[in-house]
Amino acid sequence: MIRSIVLAATAIALAAAAPASAAEMRVKVAGKSAAEVRAEIVKAASTVCWQDIRGEALAGYMYPACIRASVNDAVAKINNPALSAYNTANPAAGAVASR
């Protein structure tokens, strides 16, 4: 059973190199469905990525890419087949949580 995960997010360099951070957020996921776990991961990634890249000249472009990369990385680290399948079927591109 998944107890908790640590979501580590760093800025994604697109056209210009952005400073990377080691921001982390702990997400409790015990007893939650794959959809609920992924929603919690997206929410955490949204928060961490925004804190990391706000104020950057290309933040509007970097923010969605940071979320996608962070969500995919966290899902891969959990290594849960149901969560991986759900994440593949529901890409993070349009699932940006509010800042």
Backbone as a ProteinNet text record, in pm:
[ID]
protein_1_A
[PRIMARY]
MIRSIVLAATAIALAAAAPASAAEMRVKVAGKSAAEVRAEIVKAASTVCWQDIRGEALAGYMYPACIRASVNDAVAKINNPALSAYNTANPAAGAVASR
[TERTIARY]
84	0	87.3	43	118.3	91	195	178.3	194.1	303.5	326.1	435.9	442.8	548.8	608.7	725.6	788.6	795.7	735.8	734.8	843.1	944.1	1050.3	1035.5	1030.5	1012.5	1125.1	1172.6	1271.5	1224.7	1273	1233.3	1284.2	1208.3	1245.9	1301.6	1419.9	1479.7	1424.6	1366.1	1314.2	1412.3	1391.5	1481.3	1600.1	1575	1681.7	1695.7	1813.5	1836.1	1776	1699.2	1637.6	1704.1	1710.6	1770.8	1685.7	1748	1675.4	1666.3	1560.1	1546.2	1525.4	1536.5	1517.3	1388.5	1287.6	1162	1095.8	1036.4	968.2	836.9	747.1	620.2	584.9	538.1	495.6	344.7	303	162	116.9	17.7	-36.3	-139	-118.8	-204.1	-265.3	-251.3	-302.5	-452.8	-493.9	-635.1	-703.3	-628	-687.7	-679.7	-772.6	-772.8	-662.5	-635.9	-534.4	-568.1	-695.2	-737.4	-713.1	-743.2	-722.5	-573.5	-494.4	-349.3	-291.2	-330.4	-277.4	-320.2	-444	-490.3	-406.8	-374	-289.4	-148.9	-96.4	36	35.3	-68.2	-78.1	-87.7	-165.9	-180.5	-46.2	25.3	155.4	255.5	255.6	346.3	316.2	189.3	149	205	191	240.2	391.6	460.6	606.9	661.7	604.3	653.9	632.1	515.5	489.8	586.8	612.8	708.4	847.2	878.6	1011.3	1033.2	931.7	955.5	889	805.7	741.5	848.7	820	915.4	1011.1	1015.4	1100.5	1038	1120.4	1071.3	982.2	1011.1	934.9	845.7	804.7	726.7	600.5	534.1	412.2	433.7	552.4	586.3	644.6	720.8	789.1	695.7	593.8	503.5	435.4	367.6	304	405.4	521.1	623.8	677.6	693.9	740.2	639.5	511.4	408.1	408.2	410.3	410.3	528.3	647.9	768.1	762.9	716.5	710.3	609.5	493.3	389.8	440.3	494.7	544.4	656.1	743.9	853.6	799.5	705.1	648.2	575	498.2	425.1	523.4	630.8	731.5	797.1	823.1	886.3	794.9	664.3	569.6	565.6	577.7	581.7	456.5	340.1	212.7	145.3	117.2	60.5	-71	-158.3	-287.2	-266.3	-178	-149.3	-79.2	14	83.3	-14.3	-105.9	-205.7	-296.6	-339.4	-425.9	-352.6	-226.8	-148.4	-129.6	-106.4	-89.8	-219.2	-331.3	-461.6	-505.3	-447.8	-486.6	-363.6	-307	-185.2	-204.6	-98	-102.9	-116	-114.7	-114.7	-228.5	-348.8	-461.6	-502.8	-424.5	-462.9	-384.3	-376.3	-301.8	-390.5	-348.1	-424.4	-403	-494.1	-480.9	-362.2	-300.5	-183.5	-233.6
-118.8	0	123.5	215.7	340.7	420.4	450.6	530	678.2	709.5	849.4	855.7	964.1	984.3	1120.9	1135.1	1266.6	1313.8	1426.5	1482.5	1587.8	1560.5	1658.3	1720.9	1850.2	1918.3	2017.6	2021.8	2121.6	2190.4	2308.8	2384.7	2314.1	2321.4	2263.5	2375.6	2354.2	2456.2	2439.1	2542.9	2537.7	2608	2732.1	2805.9	2861.3	2898.4	2953	2867	2858.8	2780.3	2853	2780.8	2837.8	2776.6	2849.9	2792.8	2679.2	2567.8	2451.7	2462.7	2408.5	2409.3	2267.1	2250.7	2119.1	2117.7	2189.1	2196.2	2059.5	2029.2	1901.5	1924	1829.2	1827.7	1683.7	1657.6	1522.7	1515.1	1408.2	1389.4	1257.6	1263.4	1141.4	1082.2	955.4	893.3	761	729.3	602	590.2	476.5	447.2	523	589.3	668.3	591.8	620.6	560	621.7	560	612.5	755.7	781.8	916.6	1017.3	978	1068.2	1091.8	985.5	999	1092.9	1071.9	1157.4	1301.8	1323.9	1460.6	1526.7	1451.5	1505.1	1536.3	1449	1472.1	1597.3	1612.5	1730.5	1857.3	1852.3	1969.3	2005.5	1905.6	1931	1983	1923	1968	2111.7	2145.9	2282.3	2381.6	2350.2	2438	2452.1	2338.5	2340	2408.4	2377.6	2438.9	2589.8	2633.3	2777.8	2848.8	2792	2852.7	2858.9	2758	2747.6	2844.7	2867.1	2944	3080.3	3114.9	3246.7	3354.6	3452.6	3560.7	3538.3	3416.5	3388	3449.8	3491.6	3553.8	3459.3	3332.1	3234.2	3147.5	3198.3	3119.3	3060.2	3135.5	3086.8	2962.9	2949.2	2831.6	2720.6	2759.2	2662	2591.2	2661.6	2607	2477	2471.3	2345.1	2232.3	2266	2164.3	2110.5	2197.8	2157	2061.6	2094.9	2009.1	1872.1	1870.9	1742.7	1656.6	1715.6	1639.9	1591.6	1676.3	1640.6	1529.4	1540	1436.7	1304.1	1306.9	1182.7	1120.6	1203	1154	1090.7	1156.6	1103.5	971.6	965.5	842.1	728.6	757.3	654.5	604.4	695.4	656.6	570.2	593	513.6	370.5	353.8	222.1	139.3	201.7	134.3	120.7	-2.1	-21.4	53.4	56.2	125.1	275.3	330.9	473.8	508.3	424.3	447.5	445.7	349.3	340.1	462.6	505.4	622.9	747.5	761.4	877.3	880.1	764.5	756.8	795.2	751.4	780	924.9	992.5	1129.4	1217.6	1260.5	1341.9	1471.2	1517.9	1634.4	1766.8	1765.9	1889.9	1983.1	1931	2016.4	2014.1	1946.6	1927.3	2015.8	2142.4	2235.8	2283.1	2253	2296.1	2444.6	2504.4	2647.7	2675.1	2791.5	2826.1	2880.1
0	0	0	-70.4	-78.5	48.6	124.5	247.2	217.3	157.9	122.3	18.1	-50.3	-148.3	-126.2	-174.5	-171	-314.5	-338.8	-472.5	-480.4	-557.5	-575	-713	-716.3	-844.1	-866.1	-986.2	-1023.9	-1150.5	-1170.9	-1290.1	-1414.5	-1520.6	-1648.4	-1735.6	-1785.1	-1871.7	-2012	-2064.9	-2201	-2293.9	-2319.4	-2407.9	-2330.3	-2206.2	-2122.8	-1998.6	-1947.3	-1826.7	-1707.7	-1630.6	-1510.8	-1388.9	-1281.1	-1160.5	-1106.6	-1076.3	-1023.4	-872.1	-817.3	-672.2	-623.6	-496.3	-437	-355.5	-399.8	-326.7	-323	-211	-193.1	-121.7	-142.1	-72	-42.3	76.2	113	91.3	23.4	-7.4	53.5	140	200.5	105.4	72	-28.7	17.9	144.5	195.8	173.2	117.4	99.2	-13	-98.3	-206.3	-338	-427.1	-560.3	-644.9	-759.9	-850.6	-892.7	-918.7	-959.2	-847	-724.7	-610.4	-585.4	-596.8	-577	-681.9	-808.1	-915	-895.8	-851.8	-826.4	-716.3	-613	-505.1	-556	-642.8	-700.2	-787.9	-870.8	-958.1	-874.1	-767.6	-680.5	-615.9	-567.6	-505.7	-608.7	-726.7	-832.9	-872.1	-878.4	-912.3	-811.1	-685.1	-578.8	-583.4	-592.2	-591	-715.6	-830.5	-954.7	-954.2	-907.9	-907.2	-813.8	-697.4	-605	-667.1	-746.2	-805	-920.2	-1004.4	-1126.6	-1132.1	-1034.4	-1040.7	-1048.5	-1125.6	-1145.3	-1261.8	-1314.2	-1430	-1554.4	-1646.4	-1769.4	-1849.7	-1848.1	-1926.1	-1837.4	-1722.9	-1627.3	-1689.4	-1775.8	-1838.8	-1922.9	-1979.8	-2059.8	-1973.3	-1873.8	-1789.2	-1692.4	-1644.7	-1542.4	-1586.4	-1700.6	-1740.7	-1763.1	-1819.4	-1842	-1710.2	-1612.6	-1479.8	-1415.7	-1426	-1367.8	-1434.9	-1567.9	-1639.9	-1597.9	-1597.3	-1562	-1416.8	-1326.5	-1185	-1159.4	-1222.1	-1205.4	-1261.4	-1381.2	-1441.7	-1359.2	-1304	-1220.3	-1092.1	-1027.3	-903	-928	-1035.6	-1068.6	-1095.6	-1166.3	-1194.6	-1066.2	-972.3	-845.9	-760.1	-768.6	-689.7	-741	-873.5	-935.8	-904.2	-920.5	-899.9	-1036.4	-1082.1	-1216.6	-1239.9	-1141.5	-1158.5	-1173	-1092.9	-1100.1	-1231.9	-1273.2	-1400.6	-1517.3	-1517.1	-1624.1	-1623.4	-1505.1	-1494.8	-1543	-1506.3	-1547.8	-1699.2	-1759	-1904.1	-1975.7	-1921	-1982.1	-1960.1	-1861.8	-1826.4	-1813.6	-1926.1	-1919.8	-1839.2	-1779.9	-1691.8	-1766.2	-1897.5	-1974.5	-1936.1	-1920.8	-1889.4	-1744.5	-1661.9	-1522.5	-1428.4	-1458.6	-1374.1	-1261	-1139.7	-1022.1	-998.8	-927.7	-902.3	-810.8	-833.4	-752.4	-622.4
[MASK]
+++++++++++++++++++++++++++++++++++++++++++++++++++++++++++++++++++++++++++++++++++++++++++++++++++

